[in-house]
C-alpha cells in the first residue's frame, strides 16, 4: 500500500493541525524528554502544518535508526505485525479521525500511529527494544501463550509505558501520548503505578476497552531493553 497524499482534504489538514498543536502543547512536562527530542529531530516531516508524508518521515527515520513506516489498512494479525517490528517496520494507518471523533476512536488512526508511536523510533534504545520484541514474537510464533505474553509486554510498554524522571512520572507509551485525557491522567497520577516487573507483566492480562487501571514504570530505555534478556531466559526455561 502507498500513501496517496492527494486524498487528504483541507478538513483533514485542519484536524491534523488541531490535534498536533493541541496535544503537543498539552504534553509538555508530561512526557519523557526523549519523545520531545525525537519530535524535534523529525520536525521537517512531522509538524502541525502538513499532513505527515511517510516517504519524508521514512527518509529521516532510516538515517537515524533504520526504521520505517509500513502502511496497513487497519488492525492486522499479531504475527504479521510482529514480523514487521522484527524487520524494523512500524505499521501505520493513513486515515485520520473525523471532526466529530477528535477525542475517541475505536481503531488506531494516523494521529495515534504517527504522532503517538513514530517519534520514539528515532531513539536507539527504544527502537532496539521494539525490534527485539518482534524478533522474540517471530521465534515463538507457534506458541500461543508466549505470544499472549509478548502482547502484554508490548501493551504495558510501547502502548502504555511510563518512565520515572527525577521522581516524576513521564509518559512514553503511544496510547497515552496520543490521548489528551490519558496523558493528564498519568500526569495527575490517577491509577495504579507499579514498578516495572517483567514476570508480573508477562502474566497480567489487559483490557483494550476500558481505561487503564495500572501502569508500569521504568527507569530508562536501556533497562527496558535489558529486561528482554530475562524474558528470553524465562521463555527458554519454559520451553
Ligand atoms: Fe498503538
Boltz pocket constraint, residues with backbone or C-beta under 6 A from the ligand:
constraints:
  - pocket:
      binder: B
      contacts: [[A, 108], [A, 112], [A, 113], [A, 117], [A, 159], [A, 174], [A, 175]]
      max_distance: 6.0
